[in-house]
Amino acid sequence: MSVQQIADLDVEGKRILLRLDLNTPLSEGQVADDTRISAALPTIQSLSERGARLIICSHLGRPRGQKVPSLSLEPVAARLADLLDTEVWFSHQPVGDDVEYLSKELDNGAVLVVENLRFNPGETSNSAEFGRRLARLGDIYVNDAFGVMHRNHASVDSVVESFQNAATGPLVHKELAALAELNDDPKRPYVGILGGSKVSDKIGVIETLMGRVDALLIGGAMAYTFIKSQETDVGASLVQEEKLLLAKRLLERCASKGVKVFLPTDHVAATSLDSEPIVTKELTGDLKGFDIGPETVNLYSSVIARASTVFWNGPMGVTEVDAFSAGTQGIAQAVADADAYTVIGGGDSAAAVKKLGLGESFTHISTGGGAALQLVEGRTLPGLEAIRRRAGQ
């Protein structure tokens, strides 16, 4: 079943319930980074110019079903009004009689933002009732929030059942097209780069990539579980002891498939994040590895330089501490310099790339780490499947 897009819809005079990802950082009641709001502007402007009446819904933070004033979307609505240079209405409730009335009173082209969906516990529990109440705000449903399409939440999943017409927006379509390139006959050599803290978070993607890539480069704290599984001392580094056997078997399976796995050969280590770091090839005693070392950066960079396709998800070290961020910076530069199809799978690695000002050097930087990983793993996204089901009816 094909996924309907907003270009396929007759939207003039229709109320469009538009699910966006406006989960932006706030500081002192103001938007601190409007990147996600700016990314959604073309979608909003296109629908508005075509005469749609827009009811925008999103989440912000983790209020856990409670009304938390510091996580209100009102500052986001105010910033959106500035960027659009037009009036944006705001509802202090995500659902209810008042906002339903307001949605019906909107003029063609007008924009309404409703309050943080996660103020209602029905959002994260995927409540069918909350989904139905939310659906009363629109005639057509559009999801352009790729970063939450892997969530079984009401505004992503159950709400779709109440609409005859449901579609994806251009941001979602761009993500799907970019990530499909990794699964549909990618150019070789294909190199996967995985970081982060836990092997358990990356089991699915490792199992999938071992059947597709030519090489895997592993960094972050998860590397120490793999290293220890080879009966090598890792000092006091973070290790998932219960995953040692799994890590060993994953390495054996990669070898049997001809996939070369690279593990750090040196480390930036310390006894704690606050203590003086050293570069070492051996980890013993109280030393903890917090970043890959310069020798490893050079080794990994040489592999990346020969690649034709690169997928990267997860930092190489503790990037929030400057002393342990050089490894991630080095890998970011290597991927940016590669003559290859390069995809950053969202999350901390995407944040590191943007912080370095290298965003324009990559083929695609995903806006959703979790959703991107699920697609790379070959798993379905609840939000996408909900729209596909509706298209098939």
Secondary structure, DSSP 8 states (H G I E B T S, - for coil): ----BGGGS--TT-EEEEE------EETTEES--HHHHHHHHHHHHHHHTT-EEEEE---S--TTS--GGG-SHHHHHHHHHHHTS--EEESSSSSHHHHHHHHH--TT-EEEE--GGGSHHHHTT-HHHHHHHHTT-SEEEE--GGGTTS--TTTTGGGGG-S-EEE-HHHHHHHHHHHHHHSS--SSEEEEE-SS-GGGTHHHHHHHTTT-SEEEE-STHHHHHHHHTT--BTT----GGGHHHHHHHHHHHHHTT-EEE--SSEEEESSTTS--EEES-B-TT-EEEEE-HHHHHHHHHHHHT-SEEEEES-SS-TTSGGG-HHHHHHHHHHHHSSSEEEE-SHHHHHHHHHTT-GGGSSEE-S-HHHHHHHHTT---HHHHHHHHHHT-
